[in-house]
Amino acid sequence: MSNYTQPHVGPEQLKELTGYDRPGDQKRWLERHGIKYAVRKDGTLSTTWGLVEAGLIGSGVSMEPDFGVFDGKAA
């Protein structure tokens, strides 16, 4: 079980996690890493830290943001 004080990943945390600002880019990143999410009425994404952990466990994926997006070297 996660030890996060807030179970939901906030908008700024989602940007930090994925390295992307736009929901479409965030969606592709989450899908690529096996993380389930919901799309809100306004088009933004919603997920929880538990789903993030479940998607990344055993995949060898770093929890660090993908800063390669800034220089065109994103995975």
KOLGU-327697 format. One record per residue (C-alpha): residue in one letter; y, z, x. Coordinates in steps of 0.1 Angstrom, whole numbers, plus 2048, in hexadecimal, padded with zeros to 3 digits. Each point is the difference from the previous one (the first is absolute). Layout:
N
AYZX ...
//
This chain:
75
M800800800 S8237F880C N81881B80B Y81F7ED7F5 T8198137EC Q8067E17EB P7E17EC7F6 H8147E07FA V80D7EA81C G8257FC7FA P8137E0803 E80E808823 Q7DD80C80B L7F17E07F4 K8197EC814 E7F881581F L7DB7FD7FA T7FF7DB7FC G81E7F5814 Y80C7EB7E3 D81D8047E8 R7F67E77E5 P7E480A7E7 G7EE7DE804 D7FD806826 Q7F68247FA K7E57F57E7 R7F17E8819 W80081B81B L7EF8197E9 E7E67E67F4 R7F97F6825 H7F9825807 G7EB8077E1 I8198177F0 K8018017DA Y8228017EF A8117FB7DE V81E7EA7F8 R81C8117ED K8147EF7E4 D81C7FA819 G7E97EE818 T7FE81C81A L7DF80D80C S7F08227FB T7E4810813 T7F582280C W7F980F822 G7DC8057F5 L7FC7DA7F9 V8117F8822 E7E7817812 A7E37F27EC G80A7DC809 L804808825 I7E3818807 G7E77EF817 S8147E0803 G81080A821 V8227F87F2 S81D81480E M8168137E8 E81D7F4815 P8187E77F1 D7FC7DC80A F8207FA814 G7F47DD809 V8107F47E0 F822802812 D7F67E881C G7E97E97ED K7E080F80E A7F38117E1 A7DB8027FA 
//
